[in-house]
């Protein structure tokens, strides 16, 4: 049975086999694609999280992940195959999702 991730959930995702400056290795990612897309496609759209940099909106958005401070790296948004998703870690708060959406709108001028 295929797992359907939900918007706002945080999943461990295997991001390896990436060229250049793309974020790599298995790391937490926030699912930002909507339910209908997640159900119909073999991919989901995610924003990777990092524990190293300090928050600096609109690019680095503060997110709590498993009780730890992290940042969503909004300029590293990407579509990943569902097979890359390993396990669900939790979900972001409404305030965190709103801040991430605002950051994405700013960096993409939407």
Backbone as XML, in Angstrom:
<?xml version="1.0"?>
<chain id="A" units="angstrom">
  <residue number="1" name="UNK">
    <atom name="N" x="0.838" y="-1.185" z="0.000"/>
    <atom name="CA" x="0.000" y="0.000" z="0.000"/>
    <atom name="C" x="0.882" y="1.247" z="0.000"/>
  </residue>
  <residue number="2" name="UNK">
    <atom name="N" x="0.601" y="2.155" z="-0.897"/>
    <atom name="CA" x="1.399" y="3.370" z="-1.026"/>
    <atom name="C" x="1.057" y="4.363" z="0.086"/>
  </residue>
  <residue number="3" name="UNK">
    <atom name="N" x="2.098" y="4.945" z="0.673"/>
    <atom name="CA" x="1.907" y="5.979" z="1.684"/>
    <atom name="C" x="1.692" y="7.310" z="0.965"/>
  </residue>
  <residue number="4" name="UNK">
    <atom name="N" x="0.683" y="8.047" z="1.405"/>
    <atom name="CA" x="0.398" y="9.361" z="0.824"/>
    <atom name="C" x="0.752" y="10.418" z="1.864"/>
  </residue>
  <residue number="5" name="UNK">
    <atom name="N" x="1.881" y="11.101" z="1.681"/>
    <atom name="CA" x="2.244" y="12.142" z="2.638"/>
    <atom name="C" x="1.291" y="13.323" z="2.538"/>
  </residue>
  <residue number="6" name="UNK">
    <atom name="N" x="1.114" y="14.017" z="3.645"/>
    <atom name="CA" x="0.216" y="15.172" z="3.708"/>
    <atom name="C" x="1.024" y="16.465" z="3.721"/>
  </residue>
  <residue number="7" name="UNK">
    <atom name="N" x="0.431" y="17.514" z="3.193"/>
    <atom name="CA" x="1.034" y="18.841" z="3.240"/>
    <atom name="C" x="1.301" y="19.209" z="4.699"/>
  </residue>
  <residue number="8" name="UNK">
    <atom name="N" x="2.508" y="19.711" z="4.964"/>
    <atom name="CA" x="2.879" y="20.120" z="6.315"/>
    <atom name="C" x="3.554" y="19.040" z="7.136"/>
  </residue>
  <residue number="9" name="UNK">
    <atom name="N" x="3.553" y="17.806" z="6.638"/>
    <atom name="CA" x="4.258" y="16.748" z="7.363"/>
    <atom name="C" x="5.765" y="16.859" z="7.130"/>
  </residue>
  <residue number="10" name="UNK">
    <atom name="N" x="6.513" y="16.402" z="8.121"/>
    <atom name="CA" x="7.972" y="16.332" z="7.998"/>
    <atom name="C" x="8.339" y="14.862" z="7.844"/>
  </residue>
  <residue number="11" name="UNK">
    <atom name="N" x="9.107" y="14.562" z="6.789"/>
    <atom name="CA" x="9.532" y="13.190" z="6.484"/>
    <atom name="C" x="11.046" y="13.128" z="6.356"/>
  </residue>
  <residue number="12" name="UNK">
    <atom name="N" x="11.626" y="12.007" z="6.788"/>
    <atom name="CA" x="13.014" y="11.734" z="6.412"/>
    <atom name="C" x="12.997" y="11.426" z="4.926"/>
  </residue>
  <residue number="13" name="UNK">
    <atom name="N" x="13.854" y="12.087" z="4.162"/>
    <atom name="CA" x="13.927" y="11.859" z="2.718"/>
    <atom name="C" x="15.372" y="11.637" z="2.306"/>
  </residue>
  <residue number="14" name="UNK">
    <atom name="N" x="15.596" y="10.623" z="1.501"/>
    <atom name="CA" x="16.929" y="10.320" z="0.976"/>
    <atom name="C" x="17.167" y="11.191" z="-0.253"/>
  </residue>
  <residue number="15" name="UNK">
    <atom name="N" x="18.006" y="12.201" z="-0.117"/>
    <atom name="CA" x="18.212" y="13.173" z="-1.197"/>
    <atom name="C" x="19.512" y="12.945" z="-1.966"/>
  </residue>
  <residue number="16" name="UNK">
    <atom name="N" x="20.217" y="11.861" z="-1.661"/>
    <atom name="CA" x="21.513" y="11.650" z="-2.309"/>
    <atom name="C" x="21.416" y="11.384" z="-3.803"/>
  </residue>
  <residue number="17" name="UNK">
    <atom name="N" x="22.566" y="11.512" z="-4.388"/>
    <atom name="CA" x="22.800" y="11.527" z="-5.837"/>
    <atom name="C" x="22.362" y="12.884" z="-6.360"/>
  </residue>
  <residue number="18" name="UNK">
    <atom name="N" x="22.979" y="13.911" z="-5.798"/>
    <atom name="CA" x="22.699" y="15.284" z="-6.208"/>
    <atom name="C" x="23.978" y="15.946" z="-6.678"/>
  </residue>
  <residue number="19" name="UNK">
    <atom name="N" x="23.905" y="16.733" z="-7.728"/>
    <atom name="CA" x="25.089" y="17.433" z="-8.218"/>
    <atom name="C" x="25.282" y="18.788" z="-7.540"/>
  </residue>
  <residue number="20" name="UNK">
    <atom name="N" x="26.466" y="19.331" z="-7.638"/>
    <atom name="CA" x="26.743" y="20.710" z="-7.237"/>
    <atom name="C" x="26.381" y="21.047" z="-5.814"/>
  </residue>
  <residue number="21" name="UNK">
    <atom name="N" x="25.683" y="22.158" z="-5.648"/>
    <atom name="CA" x="25.371" y="22.696" z="-4.319"/>
    <atom name="C" x="24.010" y="22.273" z="-3.788"/>
  </residue>
  <residue number="22" name="UNK">
    <atom name="N" x="23.358" y="21.313" z="-4.431"/>
    <atom name="CA" x="22.065" y="20.859" z="-3.936"/>
    <atom name="C" x="22.251" y="20.161" z="-2.593"/>
  </residue>
  <residue number="23" name="UNK">
    <atom name="N" x="21.260" y="20.331" z="-1.715"/>
    <atom name="CA" x="21.298" y="19.655" z="-0.412"/>
    <atom name="C" x="21.242" y="18.162" z="-0.649"/>
  </residue>
  <residue number="24" name="UNK">
    <atom name="N" x="22.091" y="17.450" z="0.066"/>
    <atom name="CA" x="22.166" y="15.999" z="-0.114"/>
    <atom name="C" x="22.000" y="15.267" z="1.199"/>
  </residue>
  <residue number="25" name="UNK">
    <atom name="N" x="22.175" y="14.009" z="1.195"/>
    <atom name="CA" x="22.049" y="13.019" z="2.261"/>
    <atom name="C" x="20.609" y="12.880" z="2.720"/>
  </residue>
  <residue number="26" name="UNK">
    <atom name="N" x="20.371" y="11.931" z="3.606"/>
    <atom name="CA" x="19.036" y="11.723" z="4.145"/>
    <atom name="C" x="18.798" y="12.756" z="5.232"/>
  </residue>
  <residue number="27" name="UNK">
    <atom name="N" x="17.747" y="13.538" z="5.063"/>
    <atom name="CA" x="17.457" y="14.616" z="6.011"/>
    <atom name="C" x="15.959" y="14.861" z="6.079"/>
  </residue>
  <residue number="28" name="UNK">
    <atom name="N" x="15.506" y="15.533" z="7.134"/>
    <atom name="CA" x="14.083" y="15.855" z="7.217"/>
    <atom name="C" x="13.690" y="16.868" z="6.143"/>
  </residue>
  <residue number="29" name="UNK">
    <atom name="N" x="12.482" y="16.699" z="5.620"/>
    <atom name="CA" x="11.934" y="17.612" z="4.617"/>
    <atom name="C" x="10.470" y="17.873" z="4.932"/>
  </residue>
  <residue number="30" name="UNK">
    <atom name="N" x="10.019" y="19.105" z="4.669"/>
    <atom name="CA" x="8.615" y="19.460" z="4.837"/>
    <atom name="C" x="7.909" y="19.262" z="3.499"/>
  </residue>
  <residue number="31" name="UNK">
    <atom name="N" x="6.824" y="18.511" z="3.508"/>
    <atom name="CA" x="6.010" y="18.322" z="2.311"/>
    <atom name="C" x="5.164" y="19.581" z="2.123"/>
  </residue>
  <residue number="32" name="UNK">
    <atom name="N" x="5.268" y="20.194" z="0.936"/>
    <atom name="CA" x="4.486" y="21.412" z="0.685"/>
    <atom name="C" x="3.460" y="21.233" z="-0.428"/>
  </residue>
  <residue number="33" name="UNK">
    <atom name="N" x="3.490" y="20.115" z="-1.129"/>
    <atom name="CA" x="2.486" y="19.891" z="-2.176"/>
    <atom name="C" x="1.158" y="19.494" z="-1.533"/>
  </residue>
  <residue number="34" name="UNK">
    <atom name="N" x="0.073" y="19.782" z="-2.243"/>
    <atom name="CA" x="-1.275" y="19.549" z="-1.718"/>
    <atom name="C" x="-1.683" y="18.083" z="-1.857"/>
  </residue>
  <residue number="35" name="UNK">
    <atom name="N" x="-2.671" y="17.697" z="-1.065"/>
    <atom name="CA" x="-3.105" y="16.301" z="-0.981"/>
    <atom name="C" x="-3.434" y="15.684" z="-2.336"/>
  </residue>
  <residue number="36" name="UNK">
    <atom name="N" x="-4.231" y="16.392" z="-3.153"/>
    <atom name="CA" x="-4.638" y="15.826" z="-4.439"/>
    <atom name="C" x="-3.421" y="15.544" z="-5.320"/>
  </residue>
  <residue number="37" name="UNK">
    <atom name="N" x="-2.440" y="16.420" z="-5.305"/>
    <atom name="CA" x="-1.213" y="16.195" z="-6.068"/>
    <atom name="C" x="-0.447" y="15.000" z="-5.500"/>
  </residue>
  <residue number="38" name="UNK">
    <atom name="N" x="-0.357" y="14.927" z="-4.175"/>
    <atom name="CA" x="0.358" y="13.825" z="-3.530"/>
    <atom name="C" x="-0.303" y="12.479" z="-3.810"/>
  </residue>
  <residue number="39" name="UNK">
    <atom name="N" x="-1.616" y="12.485" z="-3.971"/>
    <atom name="CA" x="-2.340" y="11.248" z="-4.278"/>
    <atom name="C" x="-2.153" y="10.832" z="-5.732"/>
  </residue>
  <residue number="40" name="UNK">
    <atom name="N" x="-2.111" y="11.788" z="-6.643"/>
    <atom name="CA" x="-2.126" y="11.482" z="-8.073"/>
    <atom name="C" x="-0.741" y="11.300" z="-8.698"/>
  </residue>
  <residue number="41" name="UNK">
    <atom name="N" x="0.281" y="11.915" z="-8.111"/>
    <atom name="CA" x="1.619" y="11.878" z="-8.704"/>
    <atom name="C" x="2.523" y="10.895" z="-7.958"/>
  </residue>
  <residue number="42" name="UNK">
    <atom name="N" x="3.600" y="10.491" z="-8.623"/>
    <atom name="CA" x="4.589" y="9.630" z="-7.983"/>
    <atom name="C" x="5.643" y="10.438" z="-7.244"/>
  </residue>
  <residue number="43" name="UNK">
    <atom name="N" x="5.492" y="11.768" z="-7.295"/>
    <atom name="CA" x="6.425" y="12.658" z="-6.605"/>
    <atom name="C" x="5.659" y="13.555" z="-5.629"/>
  </residue>
  <residue number="44" name="UNK">
    <atom name="N" x="6.403" y="14.119" z="-4.681"/>
    <atom name="CA" x="5.873" y="15.138" z="-3.781"/>
    <atom name="C" x="6.863" y="16.298" z="-3.795"/>
  </residue>
  <residue number="45" name="UNK">
    <atom name="N" x="6.368" y="17.488" z="-3.497"/>
    <atom name="CA" x="7.235" y="18.663" z="-3.454"/>
    <atom name="C" x="7.608" y="18.915" z="-1.998"/>
  </residue>
  <residue number="46" name="UNK">
    <atom name="N" x="8.916" y="19.048" z="-1.761"/>
    <atom name="CA" x="9.418" y="19.201" z="-0.394"/>
    <atom name="C" x="10.393" y="20.366" z="-0.301"/>
  </residue>
  <residue number="47" name="UNK">
    <atom name="N" x="10.566" y="20.828" z="0.933"/>
    <atom name="CA" x="11.614" y="21.787" z="1.266"/>
    <atom name="C" x="12.483" y="21.110" z="2.319"/>
  </residue>
  <residue number="48" name="UNK">
    <atom name="N" x="13.778" y="20.919" z="2.044"/>
    <atom name="CA" x="14.668" y="20.271" z="3.015"/>
    <atom name="C" x="14.894" y="21.130" z="4.253"/>
  </residue>
  <residue number="49" name="UNK">
    <atom name="N" x="15.164" y="20.452" z="5.370"/>
    <atom name="CA" x="15.512" y="21.125" z="6.611"/>
    <atom name="C" x="17.000" y="20.972" z="6.877"/>
  </residue>
  <residue number="50" name="UNK">
    <atom name="N" x="17.543" y="21.936" z="7.592"/>
    <atom name="CA" x="18.949" y="21.898" z="7.996"/>
    <atom name="C" x="19.031" y="22.307" z="9.459"/>
  </residue>
  <residue number="51" name="UNK">
    <atom name="N" x="19.991" y="21.746" z="10.165"/>
    <atom name="CA" x="20.163" y="22.110" z="11.566"/>
    <atom name="C" x="21.323" y="23.072" z="11.761"/>
  </residue>
  <residue number="52" name="UNK">
    <atom name="N" x="22.121" y="23.306" z="10.729"/>
    <atom name="CA" x="23.312" y="24.128" z="10.924"/>
    <atom name="C" x="23.127" y="25.637" z="10.818"/>
  </residue>
  <residue number="53" name="UNK">
    <atom name="N" x="22.537" y="26.182" z="9.758"/>
    <atom name="CA" x="22.494" y="27.650" z="9.667"/>
    <atom name="C" x="21.483" y="28.272" z="10.621"/>
  </residue>
  <residue number="54" name="UNK">
    <atom name="N" x="21.672" y="29.552" z="10.871"/>
    <atom name="CA" x="20.703" y="30.319" z="11.656"/>
    <atom name="C" x="19.582" y="30.780" z="10.734"/>
  </residue>
  <residue number="55" name="UNK">
    <atom name="N" x="18.416" y="30.969" z="11.321"/>
    <atom name="CA" x="17.268" y="31.444" z="10.548"/>
    <atom name="C" x="17.567" y="32.802" z="9.926"/>
  </residue>
  <residue number="56" name="UNK">
    <atom name="N" x="17.168" y="32.960" z="8.681"/>
    <atom name="CA" x="17.366" y="34.207" z="7.947"/>
    <atom name="C" x="16.299" y="34.273" z="6.853"/>
  </residue>
  <residue number="57" name="UNK">
    <atom name="N" x="15.037" y="34.578" z="7.270"/>
    <atom name="CA" x="13.968" y="34.640" z="6.273"/>
    <atom name="C" x="14.290" y="35.646" z="5.175"/>
  </residue>
  <residue number="58" name="UNK">
    <atom name="N" x="13.838" y="35.466" z="3.952"/>
    <atom name="CA" x="12.886" y="34.466" z="3.510"/>
    <atom name="C" x="13.531" y="33.154" z="3.068"/>
  </residue>
  <residue number="59" name="UNK">
    <atom name="N" x="14.856" y="33.054" z="3.084"/>
    <atom name="CA" x="15.500" y="31.829" z="2.591"/>
    <atom name="C" x="15.552" y="30.740" z="3.658"/>
  </residue>
  <residue number="60" name="UNK">
    <atom name="N" x="15.951" y="31.059" z="4.861"/>
    <atom name="CA" x="16.055" y="30.080" z="5.950"/>
    <atom name="C" x="14.964" y="30.364" z="6.977"/>
  </residue>
  <residue number="61" name="UNK">
    <atom name="N" x="13.927" y="29.516" z="6.982"/>
    <atom name="CA" x="12.739" y="29.718" z="7.804"/>
    <atom name="C" x="12.836" y="28.837" z="9.055"/>
  </residue>
  <residue number="62" name="UNK">
    <atom name="N" x="12.687" y="29.409" z="10.263"/>
    <atom name="CA" x="12.778" y="28.578" z="11.474"/>
    <atom name="C" x="11.639" y="27.566" z="11.558"/>
  </residue>
  <residue number="63" name="UNK">
    <atom name="N" x="12.010" y="26.318" z="11.841"/>
    <atom name="CA" x="11.066" y="25.198" z="11.957"/>
    <atom name="C" x="11.532" y="24.344" z="13.130"/>
  </residue>
  <residue number="64" name="UNK">
    <atom name="N" x="10.596" y="23.835" z="13.915"/>
    <atom name="CA" x="10.946" y="22.880" z="14.967"/>
    <atom name="C" x="10.760" y="21.476" z="14.401"/>
  </residue>
  <residue number="65" name="UNK">
    <atom name="N" x="11.790" y="20.658" z="14.532"/>
    <atom name="CA" x="11.747" y="19.292" z="13.998"/>
    <atom name="C" x="12.125" y="18.327" z="15.108"/>
  </residue>
  <residue number="66" name="UNK">
    <atom name="N" x="11.160" y="17.543" z="15.553"/>
    <atom name="CA" x="11.413" y="16.576" z="16.619"/>
    <atom name="C" x="11.942" y="17.259" z="17.878"/>
  </residue>
  <residue number="67" name="UNK">
    <atom name="N" x="11.441" y="18.445" z="18.168"/>
    <atom name="CA" x="11.864" y="19.188" z="19.343"/>
    <atom name="C" x="13.187" y="19.917" z="19.193"/>
  </residue>
  <residue number="68" name="UNK">
    <atom name="N" x="13.789" y="19.863" z="18.012"/>
    <atom name="CA" x="15.070" y="20.510" z="17.753"/>
    <atom name="C" x="14.871" y="21.706" z="16.826"/>
  </residue>
  <residue number="69" name="UNK">
    <atom name="N" x="15.672" y="22.748" z="17.047"/>
    <atom name="CA" x="15.628" y="23.908" z="16.153"/>
    <atom name="C" x="16.214" y="23.530" z="14.803"/>
  </residue>
  <residue number="70" name="UNK">
    <atom name="N" x="15.547" y="23.946" z="13.743"/>
    <atom name="CA" x="16.000" y="23.682" z="12.377"/>
    <atom name="C" x="15.560" y="24.856" z="11.514"/>
  </residue>
  <residue number="71" name="UNK">
    <atom name="N" x="15.996" y="24.835" z="10.268"/>
    <atom name="CA" x="15.534" y="25.823" z="9.300"/>
    <atom name="C" x="15.111" y="25.096" z="8.035"/>
  </residue>
  <residue number="72" name="UNK">
    <atom name="N" x="14.025" y="25.583" z="7.430"/>
    <atom name="CA" x="13.603" y="25.112" z="6.115"/>
    <atom name="C" x="14.367" y="25.949" z="5.099"/>
  </residue>
  <residue number="73" name="UNK">
    <atom name="N" x="15.088" y="25.286" z="4.210"/>
    <atom name="CA" x="15.924" y="25.969" z="3.224"/>
    <atom name="C" x="15.079" y="26.165" z="1.963"/>
  </residue>
  <residue number="74" name="UNK">
    <atom name="N" x="14.364" y="27.293" z="1.934"/>
    <atom name="CA" x="13.331" y="27.490" z="0.924"/>
    <atom name="C" x="13.861" y="27.558" z="-0.506"/>
  </residue>
  <residue number="75" name="UNK">
    <atom name="N" x="15.114" y="27.948" z="-0.704"/>
    <atom name="CA" x="15.631" y="28.004" z="-2.072"/>
    <atom name="C" x="16.071" y="26.630" z="-2.587"/>
  </residue>
  <residue number="76" name="UNK">
    <atom name="N" x="15.885" y="25.578" z="-1.783"/>
    <atom name="CA" x="16.214" y="24.216" z="-2.203"/>
    <atom name="C" x="14.956" y="23.373" z="-2.441"/>
  </residue>
  <residue number="77" name="UNK">
    <atom name="N" x="13.826" y="24.040" z="-2.686"/>
    <atom name="CA" x="12.567" y="23.347" z="-2.963"/>
    <atom name="C" x="12.769" y="22.367" z="-4.128"/>
  </residue>
  <residue number="78" name="UNK">
    <atom name="N" x="12.156" y="21.176" z="-4.004"/>
    <atom name="CA" x="12.314" y="20.197" z="-5.080"/>
    <atom name="C" x="11.226" y="19.136" z="-5.043"/>
  </residue>
  <residue number="79" name="UNK">
    <atom name="N" x="11.017" y="18.526" z="-6.187"/>
    <atom name="CA" x="10.124" y="17.373" z="-6.280"/>
    <atom name="C" x="10.965" y="16.124" z="-6.074"/>
  </residue>
  <residue number="80" name="UNK">
    <atom name="N" x="10.473" y="15.219" z="-5.242"/>
    <atom name="CA" x="11.179" y="13.959" z="-5.001"/>
    <atom name="C" x="10.215" y="12.800" z="-5.198"/>
  </residue>
  <residue number="81" name="UNK">
    <atom name="N" x="10.733" y="11.682" z="-5.662"/>
    <atom name="CA" x="9.920" y="10.474" z="-5.792"/>
    <atom name="C" x="9.497" y="10.009" z="-4.404"/>
  </residue>
  <residue number="82" name="UNK">
    <atom name="N" x="8.287" y="9.515" z="-4.287"/>
    <atom name="CA" x="7.793" y="9.028" z="-2.993"/>
    <atom name="C" x="8.703" y="7.942" z="-2.420"/>
  </residue>
  <residue number="83" name="UNK">
    <atom name="N" x="9.384" y="7.231" z="-3.296"/>
    <atom name="CA" x="10.299" y="6.180" z="-2.820"/>
    <atom name="C" x="11.455" y="6.744" z="-1.997"/>
  </residue>
  <residue number="84" name="UNK">
    <atom name="N" x="11.737" y="8.017" z="-2.146"/>
    <atom name="CA" x="12.796" y="8.647" z="-1.349"/>
    <atom name="C" x="12.359" y="8.920" z="0.093"/>
  </residue>
  <residue number="85" name="UNK">
    <atom name="N" x="11.047" y="8.914" z="0.351"/>
    <atom name="CA" x="10.547" y="9.171" z="1.699"/>
    <atom name="C" x="10.718" y="7.922" z="2.553"/>
  </residue>
  <residue number="86" name="UNK">
    <atom name="N" x="11.366" y="8.093" z="3.694"/>
    <atom name="CA" x="11.691" y="6.947" z="4.562"/>
    <atom name="C" x="10.695" y="6.777" z="5.703"/>
  </residue>
  <residue number="87" name="UNK">
    <atom name="N" x="10.505" y="7.803" z="6.514"/>
    <atom name="CA" x="9.569" y="7.712" z="7.633"/>
    <atom name="C" x="9.098" y="9.101" z="8.031"/>
  </residue>
  <residue number="88" name="UNK">
    <atom name="N" x="7.901" y="9.141" z="8.585"/>
    <atom name="CA" x="7.294" y="10.407" z="8.999"/>
    <atom name="C" x="7.858" y="10.797" z="10.363"/>
  </residue>
  <residue number="89" name="UNK">
    <atom name="N" x="8.248" y="12.062" z="10.479"/>
    <atom name="CA" x="8.795" y="12.586" z="11.735"/>
    <atom name="C" x="7.781" y="13.384" z="12.534"/>
  </residue>
  <residue number="90" name="UNK">
    <atom name="N" x="6.832" y="13.986" z="11.880"/>
    <atom name="CA" x="5.873" y="14.850" z="12.558"/>
    <atom name="C" x="5.295" y="15.824" z="11.568"/>
  </residue>
  <residue number="91" name="UNK">
    <atom name="N" x="4.949" y="17.010" z="12.063"/>
    <atom name="CA" x="4.405" y="18.033" z="11.168"/>
    <atom name="C" x="4.744" y="19.418" z="11.701"/>
  </residue>
  <residue number="92" name="UNK">
    <atom name="N" x="4.709" y="20.374" z="10.801"/>
    <atom name="CA" x="4.972" y="21.762" z="11.187"/>
    <atom name="C" x="3.702" y="22.366" z="11.764"/>
  </residue>
  <residue number="93" name="UNK">
    <atom name="N" x="3.869" y="23.450" z="12.522"/>
    <atom name="CA" x="2.707" y="24.169" z="13.048"/>
    <atom name="C" x="2.117" y="25.040" z="11.939"/>
  </residue>
  <residue number="94" name="UNK">
    <atom name="N" x="0.925" y="25.522" z="12.176"/>
    <atom name="CA" x="0.293" y="26.431" z="11.223"/>
    <atom name="C" x="1.150" y="27.684" z="11.032"/>
  </residue>
  <residue number="95" name="UNK">
    <atom name="N" x="1.715" y="28.204" z="12.111"/>
    <atom name="CA" x="2.562" y="29.396" z="12.035"/>
    <atom name="C" x="3.827" y="29.128" z="11.215"/>
  </residue>
  <residue number="96" name="UNK">
    <atom name="N" x="4.437" y="27.946" z="11.400"/>
    <atom name="CA" x="5.632" y="27.592" z="10.634"/>
    <atom name="C" x="5.310" y="27.442" z="9.150"/>
  </residue>
  <residue number="97" name="UNK">
    <atom name="N" x="4.157" y="26.815" z="8.838"/>
    <atom name="CA" x="3.767" y="26.642" z="7.438"/>
    <atom name="C" x="3.491" y="27.988" z="6.798"/>
  </residue>
  <residue number="98" name="UNK">
    <atom name="N" x="2.848" y="28.881" z="7.530"/>
    <atom name="CA" x="2.572" y="30.218" z="7.011"/>
    <atom name="C" x="3.879" y="30.959" z="6.725"/>
  </residue>
  <residue number="99" name="UNK">
    <atom name="N" x="4.843" y="30.871" z="7.630"/>
    <atom name="CA" x="6.144" y="31.523" z="7.428"/>
    <atom name="C" x="6.873" y="30.921" z="6.225"/>
  </residue>
  <residue number="100" name="UNK">
    <atom name="N" x="6.790" y="29.593" z="6.068"/>
    <atom name="CA" x="7.422" y="28.937" z="4.919"/>
    <atom name="C" x="6.745" y="29.373" z="3.622"/>
  </residue>
  <residue number="101" name="UNK">
    <atom name="N" x="5.427" y="29.408" z="3.601"/>
    <atom name="CA" x="4.698" y="29.866" z="2.409"/>
    <atom name="C" x="5.079" y="31.304" z="2.060"/>
  </residue>
  <residue number="102" name="UNK">
    <atom name="N" x="5.160" y="32.168" z="3.073"/>
    <atom name="CA" x="5.549" y="33.566" z="2.843"/>
    <atom name="C" x="6.960" y="33.641" z="2.256"/>
  </residue>
  <residue number="103" name="UNK">
    <atom name="N" x="7.877" y="32.855" z="2.795"/>
    <atom name="CA" x="9.243" y="32.836" z="2.280"/>
    <atom name="C" x="9.298" y="32.371" z="0.837"/>
  </residue>
  <residue number="104" name="UNK">
    <atom name="N" x="8.542" y="31.327" z="0.506"/>
    <atom name="CA" x="8.512" y="30.828" z="-0.868"/>
    <atom name="C" x="7.939" y="31.868" z="-1.823"/>
  </residue>
  <residue number="105" name="UNK">
    <atom name="N" x="6.876" y="32.550" z="-1.395"/>
    <atom name="CA" x="6.307" y="33.613" z="-2.236"/>
    <atom name="C" x="7.339" y="34.706" z="-2.499"/>
  </residue>
  <residue number="106" name="UNK">
    <atom name="N" x="8.118" y="35.072" z="-1.485"/>
    <atom name="CA" x="9.103" y="36.126" z="-1.642"/>
    <atom name="C" x="10.237" y="35.718" z="-2.593"/>
  </residue>
  <residue number="107" name="UNK">
    <atom name="N" x="10.779" y="34.518" z="-2.402"/>
    <atom name="CA" x="11.930" y="34.151" z="-3.240"/>
    <atom name="C" x="11.531" y="33.844" z="-4.668"/>
  </residue>
  <residue number="108" name="UNK">
    <atom name="N" x="10.239" y="33.525" z="-4.898"/>
    <atom name="CA" x="9.774" y="33.262" z="-6.263"/>
    <atom name="C" x="8.958" y="34.408" z="-6.824"/>
  </residue>
  <residue number="109" name="UNK">
    <atom name="N" x="8.820" y="35.454" z="-6.075"/>
    <atom name="CA" x="8.041" y="36.632" z="-6.463"/>
    <atom name="C" x="6.643" y="36.236" z="-6.938"/>
  </residue>
  <residue number="110" name="UNK">
    <atom name="N" x="5.947" y="35.463" z="-6.116"/>
    <atom name="CA" x="4.564" y="35.038" z="-6.425"/>
    <atom name="C" x="3.564" y="35.987" z="-5.814"/>
  </residue>
</chain>
